[in-house]
Amino acid sequence: MKLIAARIGWVVLALVLMLLVTAMVWEPFAARAGQAPSGDRVYTAEIIRDDFGVPHIYGQTDADVAYGVAIAHAEDDFFTLQDVAAMARGRYGAIAGPEGAQVDFMYHLLGSRETAQEEFPKLPAETRALFEAYATGLNDYAAAHPDEIKLDNLFPVNGEDIAAGFALRQPFFFGLANVIGPLVEGKPLNREQGPPIPGIEDEQSGDAPPIMEGEEAPPVARAPLPLHMGEDGAHSGSNAFAVAPAKTGGPTTLISNSHQPWRGGVAWYELVVESEEGWHYAGANFPGSPFPFLGHNRHLGWTNTVNTPDMIDVYKLEMDDTGKRYKLDGEWRNLETTSVTLAVKFGPLVVPYPQDVHRSIHGPVIRNDDGFFAVRYGGIGNLGTLDAYYRLNKATTFEEWEGILARMDIPSTNFIYADKEGNIANIYNAAIPDRVAEVDGQPVNWRTILPGDDSRLIWSGTVEYERLPRYTNPASGWVFEANNNPFLDAGPGSDLSADAFAPEMGIETKNTNRGTRGYRLMSEANLLDRANLERIKYDTGYERSGYVERMLEEVAKAKPRSPDAKKARRMLGEWDMTADGVGEADALALLMIRPFMSSDYQNGEWPDAAVELERSAEHLMEHFGRLDPPMGEVLRLRQGSGENRVDLPLDGGSDTLRASTLWDVDDDGRLSVRHGDSFIQWVEWTEGERVFSRSIQPFGAATTRPDSPHHTDQAAFFIRHELKPVHFWRDDVLANAASRKTVTSGD
């Protein structure tokens, strides 16, 4: 018997070991096989890096340049590019575990692959060529550096894969996760107050939108969505300035002051591209893109800020007893259901997790304890953005540029524009659903959950471009944007009237502190020359209005218990309303404002002032032994290791024009900023002269290469509010070249 038991034990052990080995290796074999771009086209690009390591990529054709973009970016951040490739293949969970599995679920729920399969072949041939060349560059780098590969069989990729990544990410720029998350949990959507600014999460509560189904979702579904598709993942908060020559007293000026995560899939990567086919552009892209999303060419430039119109509608479906059919216009229709298997990495194991994905004629469907809910959003099923950004890069006049934007292929974000002719503009760009105002003579409240059985509420198409708020060469001579009320963008006498726009468009009227502050400073300035614009752009002040005023009023009335919190209350009562690091209460205010800002932006639960006073005072006393440490000792720019490590003081706060928006709390109590002012670019066109621009990043070009001298070489300039030159012109590039090489596909 002992021998039999021992043999059984060995068999069980062998089976367990077999299961463990299978759990380690099954995913790459089960995944859809990757395919390289078809054809045998050879690409050749020249990559010249300047003294800050910024790549300048040259090629005979635009496709040659796109190949070089992939190679250059992979040299600096192949780590993140692999994450983006995995998202575009629905395999991110095998790299990032529970967080990645959420992204993969969204990939399937939104039909990202299906959208790419349907729409990518419809794009112009030269646009498809750009994406195929970019994919080839990633494949070539992966083949040459197998030791850097995170996930087996992730490569090769092709143009359709890159397009699927765009299809996945673009809905999150206008806050789709903030709707799907509560639906999954069965929580109120709170849509009567308007859509929140995406990505400003509340780190005090730890809440974040899970995106798997209902009660069957395991603990892995409770991790935050790692996509800044908004503040922690696409343009989350940003400032933008465009000023005409009459107001600057000299050049037409465009200031791009994007606020993005400093690391990851939506962190800016600076580059300059130039081909013999007329593509010449300096700016920045996100990992996974063959072209810049903002910046300038020799003729014109633009930047973006997030806007938050009501782009998303939610319908409750009437289901039959089987839960497989929904009613529409009196008839039953089959709910489309697809079974998918998500890969969820836990340590060395990758666990398969089956899920059902539902869709109706409305769009993706979420099931929770209250029923089935369909979601429809602006730009659904449209991938014209891939062609639109490419065409914008090459536009030479305002009329051409605006004509591309008017196609409504880019789902959201404000566009702030300037050009060499002295034109400035601010376009509230958004693919807002073309909704009906009423049904059967009754007004439709599009902020509520709509009945899913009436096809008259299922819109198709978007509002016409001419119906959007737009400023072109306003009398004030300037336009400004900071995720604010779009009817306060050009100054008194030049602003638009909210009454001119239909309420069903859902245009936001909430203001940010940056919007209120910037509007006042811009309006008060008689001259917006370089010195005044620098003063405004780097301003660290708060206006005593909105959520800031409410917070201070409640702090004054609060009754905290501890002596430290009582002293903190007095200090805030005497605070100088800045985050410049000079006042004794600046560090305290930094900690206090964050949760109140988050609550206001996210339409969340309003914090208790006494509780927040206790929390902030306790943090400062525990880690710094005082309530008034210099703010620069608390707020830090930290990056790297060894000789390239930096640990520097920062200024600016959450929602100031000089923005240090989000941070991690390190073990020593310091706040390590991870989101805020990121890629800054300052562009000037002076009559009779070539375009001139400067830029800066928080760290450096080699974002995930700690051994590179360009890992942190811009940090010291960044904290001093200094910009470096952009070498736009080839003669300037050659004069400042630090390295130069030619890359050819297949080598």
N, C-alpha and C positions, 0 to 999 in steps of 0.2 A: 504493500500500500504506500509505503514511504517513497518507493521508487516511482510509482505511478503519479503520486502527488508532486514529486520533484519534476517529473517530465511535464506535467500539466503546467506547473509554475514556469518552467522554461518556455513553454509554448505561449503562455499569456505574456511573459516578458517580451518574447520575440514579436508578438502581435502589437504590443504597446510601442515597442521600438519602431516597428514598421509604420504604425500610425503617426508617430512623431516625425519620422523621416518624411513621410508623405505630406504632413502638414508644413514641413519646411520647404518642399520643392514643388508642390502641385501647381501653384498659381501660374508660373511662367508657361507651363505646358497647356494649361486650360485656357489661357488668354488668347484672344484673337490674334492670329499671326500678323505681324507688321509687314507692310509692303513698301519698298523704296519707290520713288518716282519712276515712271516708265520712261523709256528712251535712253539714249546714250549721249546726251548733251554734256559738253565739257564747259565748266565755269572757271573763270580766272579773275581774281580780285587782288588789288594791292592794299595792304593795311599799313598805314603809317600812324604810329602812336606819338603824341606830343609829350612834352615834359611832365604832364600829369597822367600819362597813360591813356588818355582819351583816344579812341580809335577813329581814324579818318579813312574811310573805305572808298576805293576808286575801282571803277570797272568800265569796260567798253559799253556794256548794256546794263539796264536796270537789274536784270536777273543776276548778272555777275556780281553786282553790288550786294544784292540780297544774300547771295552765297557767302560773301565776305562778312556781312553783318552777323550771320550765324556763327562763323568761325571766331570772329573777334569776341562776341559775347560769351561763347563757350570758354574761351581762354580765361575770361574774367569770372564767370559764374555758371559753369556747367552744372554745379550742384542744383541751383534753382531751375535751370532749363530742363533738367530731368524731371523735376516735380511737375512742371507745366506739361511736359510731354505725357507723363503718367495720367494727369487729369484729363488730357485730351484723348486718352485711350481707355478711360474708365478704370484705371488700375492704381490710383493714388493710395488706396487703403493698404496695398501691399508694401508701400513705403512708409506711410505716415500713420498707420493704425486706425483707431476709431475716427480721428478727425478726417483722415483721408477717405474713409469709407463713406462719410457723409457727403463729401464732394462727389464721389462715385455715384451715390444714390441720386444726387441732383443731375448728374450727367445723364442718367437713364430717365429720370422723371421728366426732364425738359426735352428729351429727345435730341440731345446735342449731336449725336452721330447721324441720326436721320436727317436733321436739318442740313448738316454738312453734305451728306450724300445727295440731297435734293438740290441744294442751292450752289454748291461750289462749282459744278459743271456749267452753270448758267453765267458765271462771271466772265468778263472779257479775257481773251487768251493771254494778253500780256500781264494781267493781274494773277491769273492762275500760275503763270510762269514764275512770277515773283515768289509765290509760296512753295512751289516745287523746288526752286533753287535754294530757298532758305532751309527746307527740309533736308536737302542734299548736304548742305553745310553741317547740320547737326549730325547726320549719319556719318559723314567723314570724320568729324571730330571724335564721335563715339568709337568708331573703328580704330582710330589712331591712339585712343586712350582707354583701353579696356579696363585698366585698374581703377578708373574713376566711376565705372558703371554701378548704379545702385540696385538695378532690377534687371534680371535676365530677360532677354527677348523684348526689351522696351523699344529697341531700335531694330530695323529701320522704321522711320516715319515718312509720311508723304504730305503733300499739300492739303489733302482732305483732313488729315489728322490735325494739322495746324488750324485749319478752319473750324474743326469741331471744338478746339480750345476756345476760339472766339465765341462760338455759339453758346458754350457753357458759361463764360464769364460775363458777357455783356449785360444780361438782365440784372445782375447784382449791383450795377452802378446806380440804379434807381431804387434799390431797397427791396428786391424780391424776397430775400431771406427774412426780412422783417415781417413779411406776410405769411410765408410758408411755415416759419418756425412756430408762431402762435397757433396756426391751424393744426399742426401736428400734435401739439400739446392740448388742444381744445381750449385755449385761452382766448379772451376777447381781443379783437383786432385793434380796437381803439381808433378806428378810422375816421370818426367824426372830427377829430382834431387835425386831420391831414397827415400826410406821410412823414415819418421821421427822417432826419438826415441820416443816411445809412452809415453804419459802422461805428458810431460813438457808443461803445458798450459801457455798461455799468460794472466796473471791476469790483465794486463793493459787494454787489449781490452775486456776482459770478454768473448771472443769467446770460445765456446765449441760445440762439435758435437751433434746436435739434431738428433733423430733417428726415428721419426715418418714420415708419408708420406706427402710430398709435401705441397701445399698451404692449404690443409684441416687441417693440424696439428695445434692445438690450442696453446696458449702461453705456456702451460705446456710442450710442446715439445722442448722448448728452454733452458731447464736446463741442466747442465753438467752431463755427464754420471758418476755415482758414483761408479765406479768399479776399481780403479788403475789398471786397467789392464795395467799396465805400470807405470808411475810415481805416479799417484794418485789412484792407485788401484792395481799390480803385479810387478815383479822385474823391476823397472823403471830405475834406475841407480844403479850401484853397482861396488865395487872393489873386486878383488879376487887375492890371492897370493898363489903360491905353490913353495916351495924351497927344493931342494935335500940336503942331508946331507953334501956333499962335498962343497956346497956353504954356508951352515949355520955354518959349523964347529962343528955340533952336530946333532940335531934331524931333521928329515923330518918335514917340517912345512907347515900347511895349514891355511890360514887366510880367513875367511868368513866375508866380510864387505858389507852386503846387504844394499841398500838404498830403503826403503819402507815407505809407510805412517805409522804414529805412532798410528793410530786408524783405526778401521773399518775392512771391509771384507778381506783385504789383508795385515793386520798388523801381524807381526810375533808373534807366541806364543811358548815359550820355554818349552820343555819337555824331559824326558828321559823314554824310554820304554824298558822292558825286559820280555821275556817269556821263558818257558821251551822248546819251539820249535825253539830256536836259534835266535830269534829276539831281538837284544840288540843295541839300537841306541840312541844317544844324539843329539838333534838339535832343529828345529823349524818347525811348520806347519802354515797354514792359517786356519781360522775358516772354518769348514766344511770338514776337511780332517782327516782320521783316522791314518795317518802316517806323519812323518816329511818329508819335501821336501829337506832339506839340513842338513849337520852335519857330524857325524862320528859314526862308530861302532868300535870294538876293532882292526879291521884289516885295515880299509880304511875310507876315507871320501871325500866329495866333497862339492862344493858350486856353485852358479850360478850367471851369469850376463845376462842381456837382450842383445840379438843380433837382428839385424833388416835386415835380407835378404829380398828380394822381395818375399814374401809369398802369395801375393794377386793379382789376376787378375780380370779385369773388362771388361765386354762384353756389347756392345750395341745391344739390340735385335731389329730385324725387325718385327714389329707387323702388323697384319691385321687391317682392318677398325673397327672391333669390339673391339679391344684392349684386346682380350681374347686368341689370338693365335700368336705364334712366328714362324719364318721360320728357319729351320735347314736343311742344305744340300738339299735345293729345296723343302722341304715338310713342311707343316704347322703342328705345334704341339700345343696342348692345354696348356695354362699357368695354373699351379696349383694355385688356389686361395682359401684361407681359411678365414672365418670371425671369428674374436676373439673379446672379450670384455675386455678391460683393466679397472681396477679399479683405480681411481685417487682420492686420499684423499685431501679434502679441509677443513681444520678445523675439525669439528665433522662429516662432510658429506663425503661420498664416492660416487663419480659420475661414472656411467658406461660410457665408451667411446669406441664405436665400431670401429674396424679397419679391413682392408683387408690385408692379408699377402700373398705374391706371391712367387712362386718358379718356376724355369725352370730346365732343365737337368743340367745346369751349376752350379746352387746353388740358394741362396736367390736372390730375385729381388726387386730393388728399383725403384719406379716410381717418376719422377719429371717433370718439364715443358719441358725438352728436350727429354723425352721418357722413355723407360724401360731399366734398366741396371742390369745385373746379376753379381754376385760376387762369385768367387771361391777362396778357400784359402787352404794352406797346412794343412794337418791333418783333413780336412773336413770329418765328419762322423766317425772318429776314436776315440775310448775311451780306447785304449790300455795303455794310460798313467796311468790309475788306477792300472793296474797290474805292469807296469814297475817300478814305484816309490817304490812299495812294495818290488819287487825283488831286486832293488838296495839297499834298506835298509839292506837286508840280505846277500848281496854278500860278499865274503871273499877274492877274488883275483882280480887283475886288469883285467885278461882275462875274468873272469865271469862277472865282472861289465861292461866291454866294450861290451861284447856280448849282454847284456840286452839293452844297449844304442843303439847298432847297429840295433835293431829291428825297429827303427825310429818311435816309438810310442809316444814319447814326442815331441810335435810339434816344440818347439823352446827353446831357452836359451843356452848359453855357459855353459859347465860343466868344472870346474877346480878341479883337482883330486890330491890326495896324499895318500900314504899308508905306512905301517910299513916296507915294503921291500925297501923303498927309492925311489919308482917310483913316478913320477909326470907327469901330462898330462893336456892338455887344448884342449877340443873338441868343435869345432864350431857346436853344435848340432842344426839341423833344418830340419824339414820335407819339404824341398824345392820341389816345384812341378817339376816333370820330364818333362820339356818343350822341344819342338822341336826347333831347331835353325833356321830352314827356312821352308817355304812352297812354293812349285812350284819354287824352286831355288832362292826365295827371302828371305832375312833375316827377322825375325819377331822381331819387337820392342815390347817387353813385358811390357815396361813402359807406353805405350799408351793405350787408350781404344780400345779394340779389337772388330772386327766384330763378332757378336754372331751367324751368320748363317753358320759357317764353323766348323764342328765337329773336324777337325784336330787340332784346337786350344784348344780343351777341353781335357786337360791332365788327366791322371789317374795315381795315384801312385806318389812316391817321388824319388828323386835321390838316388843312392846307397850310403850307409854309407861311403864307401871307397873314394867317390868323395868329401867329406867334408874336409875343413881345419882342421888338427889335429896335435898337438904337443905331442910327447911322449918322455920323458927323453931327452930334448934338451941339446946340449953341454954347453950352458950357465949355466945350473943348476937351472934355474928358469923359471916360466911362470907367466904372469901377465895379468889381464883383467880389463877394466874399460869402457865397452860399446864402445870400440875404434875400429879402423881399425884392423881386425884380422890378418893382415900380419905384425903387429908390436907387438907381444905378448911374444917373448922369447929372444930378444936382438940381436945385430949385429952378423951375422954369423949363427944364429939359426932361424931367421925368415923365414916364407914361402914366396913364390913369388906369387903375385896376377895373374901373367900371366898363372899360372898352372890351373886356375879355369875358367870354361866356363862363359862368360858374362851373359848368360840367367839365371844363378843361382842368379844373383842380389845381390851378397855379398857386403855389404857396405864398403866403404873406408874412410868415414868421421871419424875424430878424435874428441874426447872430450878433454877438458883441462886436466881432470884427466888422460886420456890415454897418452897424450903427456908428462905430468909432471911425472907420475909414470914410464913410460918407460925410461925417462932420469935418474931418481934417481936410478932405479934398475940397469940400465946399468953401471952407474958410480961407484957403490959400489963393492969393492973388496971382501967384506965379508957381507953376509946377515944374520947376527946373530940376536938375539932377539932385541938388542938395535937399530940396524940399521933398522930393519923391523918396529919397533915401530915409529921411526922417520919418515919413509916413509908413513906408514899407516895414521898417524895423521898430515901429512903435510898440510899446509893451503895455499900453494903458487899457483900463476898463472904463466903460461908461456906467454911470449909476442909473441903469435902466434895466428893464426886462428881468430875467432871472437873477442877475447880479444884485439889483436893487432889492428884490424880494428876499434873497438870501441875507443881505446885510440887515434888513429890517427884522427878520426873524432871529438873527444872531443877537441883535440888541435886546430882544425880548426873552431870549432863552435863559433857562435857569439850570446851568450845569452844576454838577455836584463838587467836583474836585477843584482845589485852589488853582491848579494849572489851567484847567479849562476856563475858569472865571477870568484868569489873567489873559488867556487867549481871546476871550470875548472883548475885553477892553482894548487889546491890541488891534483887533479887527475894526473896532469903532474909530480908531485913529489911523487906520491904514491909508497910505497915499494913493491907492487905486492903480498901482502899477506892478508889473512883474519884471522890473529892471534890475533887481538884486540889490538895490540901495537901501530901501526902507526896512525897518526891523521886523515888520509883519509880512514881508514878501513870501518867505518860505511857508509860513502858516496859511496865507491866502491861497498859495498854490495848491496845498492839500485840500483846503476847504472848497474851492470853487469847482473842482473836478466833478464830484457827484451831483451837484446842483445843475451844472451844465448838462451832464449826461441825462438827468431826469427831464430837463426841459426839451432837449433835442429829441429824445426818444419817447416823449409822451409817457414817461414812466412815473412810478410812485415818488412823490416829493420827499426828500430826506428830512429827518428831524435835526434841527439846528443844534440842539443840545448834545445829541448823540455824535454829530460830526465834530463838534468842538472837543468833546472828550477823546474821540479817535485821533484827531490831528495832534492835539496836545500830547497825548500818550506816545505817539510815534516820534515826535521831535525830542521829547525828554528821554525816551528809551535809547535812541540812537545818537543824539547829539548833546544831551545833557542840558539843553536850554530851549526856550521857545522861539528864540530869535537868531538862529544860526544864519550866516550869510546864505542867500538863496543859492549861490553858485556852489556851495559845499553840499547842497542837497540835490540839486538838479544837475545831472551829469551827461556828457557825451562820452560813451564808453564803447570801444571797439578794439578787437585784435588781441594779440598775445605777443610776448617776447619784445623784441626791439621795435616792432611796429605797433605796439599797443598804445592807445591814447585813453586818457581819463581826464576830461576837461570840463570846466564849469560852463553852464548854459544860462541864458536868459530867456524871457518869454514864458507865457503860460498857456493853459488851455483856452482857446478862443481869443487870443490876442493876435494882432497883425504879425508880430514876430511870434510864431507859434511853436510851442513845445507841448503837443496835445496829449499824447499817450506815453506811458512809461511802464517799465517793470520795476518793482521794488526789490532791490538786491539785498543780500544777507546783511550788509552793513547799513541798511536803511536808506541808502542813496536811491534816487529815482533815475533809472537809466532810460533815457528817452528812446523810443522806438518809432515815433510818428510825430510829424509836425512839418515845419519848413523842410523841404527835401530838395528837389532840383529847382534852383532859382536861376532864371535867365533874364538878362537885361539887354534889350535890343534897341538900337537907335539908327534911324535913317536921317542923315543930314543932307540937305539939297546939294547936289554936285559931288557927293562923296559916296564911297562904297559903304554898304551896311556894316555896322560894327556891333559886336555883342560880347557880353561877359556872362560868366555862369559860376555856379558852385554847387557842390554836393556835401552832405554831412561827413562822409567818410572818404571815398575815393573810387576810382574806376574798377579796381579789382575787388569786388564786393565780398567774395567768399574765398579769397586767396590770401590768407594771413601772412604768408612769407613774401608777398609782393610789396615793393616800396610804395605801390599805388593803392594799398589796402586802406590806408588812413591819411594819405598825404594832403587831403583837402580839409581835414578837420580843424586845424588851427586857423585857417582862413575863415571857415564857416562860423566859428564862435566869435571872431572879431568883426563880423559883418563885412567881410571883404570878398570880392569877386575876382576870379581869374579870367584871362582873355580866352575867348573862343576863336580858334584859328580857322576861320571859315574859308579863306582864300588859299589856294594851293601854294602860292609863293610864301605865304606866312607859315603854312604847315611845314614846308620843307626847311624853313629857317629855324623852326622850333622842334624838329623831329628828334625823338629819342630812339626810335627803332623803325625799321622799314623792311617789309617782306612781301613776297607774292605767294598767293595760295591758289592751287588749281585742284579741281575736283578729281578724285580718283588717285591722287598722288599718295 
